Amino acid sequence: MRLNDEDRAVLRHLAGQGPLIIDRAIGWCAINSGSRHLGGLERQRQVLLDAFGNLPAAPTDIPLGASPEVGADGRIGEQAHPAAIAVVVRPEAAVQVVLTGHYDTVYPEGSNFRTVTTRSDGALHGPGIADMKGGISVMLAALEAFERHPLAHKVGYRVLLSPDEEIGSVASAPILAQFARQGHVGLTYEPALADGALASARKGSGNFHIVVHGKAAHAGRDFAAGRNAIMEAARIAQALHALNGQREGLTCNVAKIDGGSPLNMVPDVAVVRFNVRFPATEDATWFEGEVDRIVAGTGEGLHAHLHGRITRGAKPFNAAQQKLFGAIKEAGALLGQDIAWKPSGGVCEGNNLFASGLPNVDTLGVRGGDIHSEAEHAWPDSFVERAQLSAVILMKLASGEIDGPALRAALDADMTDFAETH
């Protein structure tokens, strides 16, 4: 793998784009687009439609259905979502790349964390600057630069920008699966790990809610007639927590219990909310069986209902993924970048793409840290650095020095072998 004059011209172009790539991301961060803030998400969507309009094909909307939500009172409602954004360029090309990102953030509508500032150490500090408005700006810069390359016609690509990644991609999951089936290689723009490494293996994840119904009663006159939903929720929470340590690498986080009543009333409803992380499919199957057992143990006069599901399967670092990461390391070396990787307990759209058979690298966004907190930050020099890395990947897919179809075939073979032995 080597750089030719045409490759270097693309990289020189990107080297001069740093201020634009950064300023674009900073402008996007000024739009609060928390996953449930529909007005902010719509404003962000419109801005992205304009920004991605410079690519060879016009962006289009993909409407998303509402996803179920369990309220604090145990009632099932719906969470609406704005449309996802798709850009499909050269779908007839022999090599197909799927690029994904999300335009929602974790910061709610009322958050006071609203602007990007520069810290004394030079880092950019602001909501979404790393996760992942900076990453989307990097993606767009790489694609615009790649279109200047004489071999660009050899690669087609599908971009998907979704509004619900931070709440599990429940609405956008079918679209992610559809795009994954149409590609050879996936590139996702989550921020790099804190030390700049890529995420290799990822655990799977699921979000669950158990609604407990009891019987209300006066705490003084008829206490014995009541059935306390809060106490049953506490039993369930303890039983769930006790699953930790029973399977290597599996963790169950009991995150919240909703419910309660006036002090003179036996509470009749509670909701236990929890998340699971697991390293392998068989661990998820075991966990779901244990949850069913815990729910079935509900006491007399009480009943419980389980909601939620496994939202993302595990993403192992199998042979096909190792081949892809080896190619990315070679691409980085052409730029003087030492590409390393390590496993992560986090999950993202890369899990979804892998589950549909697409080999992918999902941490091609900026270098930064402290995501999902008000200390979120990104390093300015990483914007051009990561855009150039993506551009090299695309150029080498176009030249055949990275063999996209062979990588897809290798993952298909790995997954077939796994299915036959399990």
C-alpha positions in Angstrom: 0.0 0.0 0.0 1.5 3.4 -1.0 0.5 7.0 -1.7 0.6 8.3 -5.3 0.4 11.8 -6.5 -3.4 11.8 -6.8 -3.7 10.6 -3.3 -1.3 13.3 -2.0 -3.3 16.0 -3.8 -6.5 14.9 -1.8 -4.6 14.9 1.4 -3.1 18.3 0.7 -6.6 19.6 0.1 -7.8 18.2 3.5 -4.8 19.7 5.2 -6.1 23.2 4.3 -9.6 22.4 5.4 -9.0 22.2 9.2 -10.7 25.5 10.2 -13.7 24.7 8.1 -14.1 21.2 9.5 -13.8 22.5 13.1 -16.0 25.6 12.7 -18.7 23.5 11.0 -18.8 21.1 14.0 -18.8 24.0 16.5 -21.8 25.5 14.7 -23.6 22.2 14.9 -22.9 21.9 18.6 -24.8 25.1 19.2 -28.0 23.3 18.3 -29.3 21.2 21.2 -30.3 17.9 19.7 -30.9 15.6 22.6 -32.5 12.3 21.6 -35.9 13.4 22.9 -35.8 17.1 21.9 -37.7 16.9 18.7 -37.5 20.6 17.9 -33.7 20.6 18.3 -33.3 17.4 16.3 -35.4 18.8 13.4 -33.2 22.0 13.4 -30.1 19.8 13.3 -31.6 17.6 10.5 -32.2 20.6 8.3 -28.7 21.9 8.7 -27.3 18.5 7.8 -29.5 18.3 4.8 -27.9 21.5 3.5 -24.4 20.5 4.4 -24.5 17.1 2.7 -26.1 18.6 -0.3 -22.6 19.2 -1.8 -22.1 15.5 -2.5 -22.9 14.0 -5.9 -26.4 12.7 -4.8 -28.9 14.8 -2.9 -29.7 13.8 0.7 -33.1 12.2 1.3 -35.3 11.6 4.3 -36.1 8.1 5.7 -39.1 8.4 8.0 -38.8 6.5 11.2 -41.6 5.0 13.3 -42.2 5.8 16.9 -40.5 3.6 19.5 -42.2 2.4 22.7 -41.5 4.1 26.0 -42.4 3.0 29.5 -43.5 5.9 31.6 -42.9 6.4 35.3 -46.5 5.3 35.9 -45.9 2.0 34.1 -48.0 3.0 31.1 -46.7 2.3 27.6 -46.4 5.4 25.4 -44.5 6.3 22.2 -41.4 8.3 21.5 -41.5 10.0 18.1 -38.4 10.5 16.0 -37.5 12.8 13.1 -36.4 11.2 9.9 -33.0 9.8 9.3 -30.9 11.2 6.5 -29.6 9.1 3.7 -27.2 9.9 0.8 -26.7 7.2 -1.8 -23.9 7.8 -4.3 -23.0 5.4 -7.1 -25.0 2.3 -6.0 -23.9 0.5 -9.2 -20.1 0.7 -8.3 -18.3 -2.6 -7.7 -17.2 -1.5 -4.2 -19.8 -0.3 -1.7 -19.1 1.5 1.6 -21.6 2.3 4.3 -20.9 5.4 6.5 -23.0 6.0 9.5 -23.3 8.6 12.2 -25.9 10.0 14.6 -27.0 13.6 15.0 -28.6 13.1 18.5 -26.7 13.8 21.7 -27.2 12.8 25.3 -27.9 16.4 26.5 -31.6 17.1 27.2 -33.5 20.1 26.1 -33.0 22.0 29.4 -29.3 21.4 29.6 -27.1 24.4 30.3 -24.2 22.8 28.5 -24.8 24.6 25.2 -21.6 26.1 23.6 -18.1 25.1 22.6 -15.2 26.8 24.3 -11.4 26.2 24.1 -9.8 24.9 27.3 -6.5 26.2 28.5 -4.8 23.0 27.2 -6.2 23.7 23.7 -9.0 21.1 23.7 -12.4 22.0 22.4 -15.0 21.6 25.1 -18.7 21.4 24.3 -21.8 19.3 23.8 -21.4 16.8 20.9 -18.0 18.1 19.8 -16.7 14.5 20.1 -19.9 12.4 20.1 -20.5 12.9 17.3 -20.9 16.2 15.6 -17.2 16.4 15.2 -17.3 12.9 13.7 -20.0 13.8 11.2 -18.0 16.9 10.1 -14.9 14.6 9.6 -17.0 12.2 7.6 -18.3 14.9 5.3 -14.9 16.4 4.8 -13.4 13.0 3.8 -16.2 12.3 1.3 -16.0 15.7 -0.3 -12.2 15.3 -0.6 -12.5 11.8 -2.0 -14.7 13.0 -4.8 -11.7 14.9 -6.1 -9.8 11.7 -6.7 -9.7 10.2 -10.2 -10.7 6.8 -8.9 -13.7 8.0 -7.0 -16.0 6.4 -9.6 -14.9 3.0 -8.5 -16.5 3.3 -5.0 -20.2 3.8 -4.2 -21.3 4.7 -0.7 -24.4 5.0 1.4 -24.4 7.5 4.3 -27.0 7.2 7.1 -27.3 9.8 9.8 -29.8 8.8 12.5 -31.5 10.7 15.3 -31.8 7.9 18.0 -28.4 6.2 18.5 -28.0 7.5 22.0 -31.2 5.7 23.1 -30.4 2.4 21.4 -31.2 2.9 17.7 -34.5 1.1 18.1 -36.2 3.1 15.4 -33.2 3.2 13.0 -32.1 -0.4 13.5 -34.0 -1.8 10.4 -32.4 0.9 8.2 -29.0 0.2 9.6 -29.5 -3.5 8.8 -30.8 -2.7 5.3 -27.8 -0.5 4.5 -25.4 -3.1 6.0 -26.6 -5.8 3.7 -25.8 -3.6 0.7 -22.2 -2.8 1.6 -18.7 -4.4 1.7 -17.1 -2.2 4.4 -18.6 0.0 7.1 -17.2 3.2 8.5 -18.8 4.8 11.6 -17.7 8.1 13.2 -17.9 7.6 16.9 -15.0 9.3 18.7 -11.8 7.3 19.1 -11.1 6.0 22.6 -9.5 8.4 25.0 -6.0 7.5 24.0 -6.8 7.7 20.3 -7.2 3.9 19.8 -9.9 2.3 17.8 -12.5 0.0 19.4 -12.0 -3.6 18.4 -14.3 -6.0 20.1 -17.5 -4.6 21.6 -19.9 -6.1 24.0 -23.6 -6.3 23.2 -26.3 -4.4 25.1 -29.9 -4.4 26.0 -32.3 -2.0 27.8 -35.1 -3.4 29.9 -38.0 -2.2 32.1 -40.0 -4.3 34.5 -43.4 -2.8 35.5 -44.6 -4.0 38.9 -48.2 -3.7 39.8 -49.4 -4.1 43.4 -52.5 -3.0 45.3 -53.0 0.4 46.8 -54.2 0.6 50.4 -54.3 3.1 53.3 -51.1 2.8 55.2 -52.8 3.0 58.5 -56.3 1.6 58.2 -55.7 -1.2 55.7 -52.0 -1.7 55.5 -52.3 -5.5 55.4 -54.6 -5.4 52.4 -52.0 -3.6 50.3 -49.4 -5.1 48.1 -46.3 -2.9 48.0 -45.0 -2.5 44.4 -41.9 -0.6 45.6 -40.8 -3.5 47.9 -41.3 -5.9 45.0 -39.3 -3.7 42.8 -36.5 -3.7 45.4 -36.5 -7.5 45.4 -36.3 -7.6 41.7 -33.5 -5.0 41.7 -31.5 -7.1 44.2 -32.0 -10.3 42.2 -30.9 -8.5 39.0 -27.8 -7.1 40.7 -26.9 -10.6 42.0 -26.5 -11.7 38.3 -23.2 -9.8 38.2 -20.2 -12.1 38.4 -22.1 -15.2 37.3 -20.9 -15.0 33.7 -17.5 -13.6 32.8 -17.8 -10.2 31.2 -21.6 -9.8 31.7 -22.8 -6.9 33.7 -26.2 -5.8 34.8 -26.7 -2.2 35.8 -29.9 -1.4 37.7 -30.1 2.2 36.8 -33.4 3.5 38.2 -36.6 2.7 40.0 -39.7 4.8 39.4 -42.7 4.8 41.6 -43.9 5.8 45.0 -47.0 7.3 46.6 -47.9 9.6 49.5 -46.5 8.4 52.8 -49.9 7.3 54.0 -50.5 5.0 51.0 -49.1 1.6 50.0 -47.7 2.2 46.5 -49.3 0.1 43.8 -46.9 0.7 40.8 -43.1 0.8 40.3 -40.8 0.4 37.3 -37.3 -1.1 37.5 -35.0 0.0 34.7 -31.8 -1.8 33.9 -29.1 -2.4 31.2 -27.1 -5.5 30.4 -23.7 -5.7 28.7 -22.5 -9.1 27.4 -19.5 -10.5 25.4 -21.3 -13.3 23.5 -24.7 -14.3 22.2 -25.0 -17.2 24.6 -24.5 -14.8 27.5 -27.5 -12.8 26.3 -29.6 -15.9 26.1 -28.7 -16.9 29.6 -29.4 -13.4 30.9 -32.9 -13.3 29.3 -33.7 -16.6 30.9 -32.6 -15.4 34.3 -34.7 -12.2 34.0 -37.7 -14.3 33.1 -37.1 -16.4 36.2 -36.9 -13.3 38.4 -40.1 -11.8 36.9 -41.9 -15.2 37.4 -41.0 -15.1 41.1 -43.3 -12.1 41.8 -45.1 -12.5 45.1 -48.8 -13.2 45.7 -51.1 -10.3 44.9 -48.5 -8.6 42.7 -47.7 -9.0 39.0 -44.8 -7.8 36.8 -44.4 -7.3 33.1 -41.1 -7.2 31.2 -40.5 -4.6 28.5 -37.4 -3.9 26.4 -35.0 -6.2 24.6 -31.5 -6.7 23.5 -30.9 -3.8 21.2 -27.3 -4.5 19.9 -25.6 -7.9 19.6 -22.0 -8.4 20.6 -19.3 -7.5 18.0 -16.3 -9.9 18.4 -12.9 -9.2 17.0 -12.9 -12.1 14.6 -10.6 -13.0 11.8 -12.4 -10.8 9.2 -12.4 -7.8 11.6 -8.7 -8.3 12.2 -8.0 -8.2 8.5 -9.9 -5.0 8.2 -8.1 -3.4 11.1 -4.8 -4.5 9.7 -5.7 -2.7 6.5 -6.6 0.4 8.5 -3.3 0.3 10.3 -1.5 0.2 7.0 -3.5 3.2 5.8 -2.6 5.1 8.9 1.0 4.3 8.5 1.0 6.1 5.2 0.0 9.2 7.1 2.5 8.7 9.9 -0.4 7.7 12.2 0.2 4.7 14.6 -3.2 3.0 14.6 -3.9 0.9 17.7 -7.0 -0.8 19.0 -8.5 -2.3 22.2 -11.8 -3.8 23.3 -14.6 -1.6 24.5 -17.6 -2.2 26.7 -19.5 0.5 24.9 -21.9 -0.1 22.0 -22.8 1.8 18.9 -24.1 1.5 15.3 -21.0 -0.7 14.5 -22.7 -3.5 16.5 -25.8 -3.2 14.3 -23.7 -3.3 11.1 -21.7 -6.3 12.2 -24.9 -8.2 13.1 -26.0 -7.8 9.4 -22.6 -9.1 8.1 -20.8 -5.9 7.4 -17.1 -5.7 8.5 -16.6 -2.2 10.0 -14.5 0.2 12.0 -16.7 2.3 14.2 -14.4 4.8 15.9 -13.2 6.9 13.0 -14.3 10.2 14.6 -12.2 12.7 16.4 -9.9 12.1 19.3 -11.4 13.3 22.5 -12.9 12.1 25.8 -15.3 12.5 28.7 -18.3 11.9 26.3 -21.7 11.8 27.9 -20.7 14.3 30.4 -20.3 18.1 30.7 -16.5 17.6 30.4 -16.8 16.3 26.8 -13.9 17.5 24.6 -12.1 16.9 21.4 -8.6 17.8 20.2 -8.5 20.2 17.2 -5.6 18.6 15.4 -7.6 15.3 15.2 -10.2 16.8 12.8 -7.8 16.9 9.8 -6.0 13.8 11.0 -9.1 11.7 11.0 -10.5 13.1 7.8 -7.2 12.2 6.1 -7.4 8.7 7.5 -10.9 8.2 6.1 -9.9 9.6 2.8 -6.9 7.2 2.5 -9.3 4.3 3.4 -11.7 5.3 0.6 -8.9 5.9 -1.9 -7.3 2.4 -1.2 -10.8 0.8 -1.5 -11.0 2.5 -4.9 -7.6 1.3 -6.0 -8.2 -2.3 -4.7 -5.3 -2.1 -2.3 -7.9 -2.6 0.4 -10.2 -5.4 -1.0 -13.7 -4.5 0.2 -15.5 -7.5 -1.4 -12.9 -9.9 0.0 -13.4 -8.5 3.5 -17.2 -8.9 3.2 -16.7 -12.5 2.0 -14.4 -13.2 4.9 -16.9 -12.0 7.5 -19.7 -14.0 5.8 -17.5 -17.1 6.1 -16.6 -16.4 9.7 -20.3 -16.0 10.6 -21.3 -19.2 8.7 -18.6 -21.1 10.6 -19.8 -19.7 13.9 -23.4 -20.6 13.2 -22.4 -24.2 12.2 -20.5 -24.7 15.5 -23.0 -23.2 17.9 
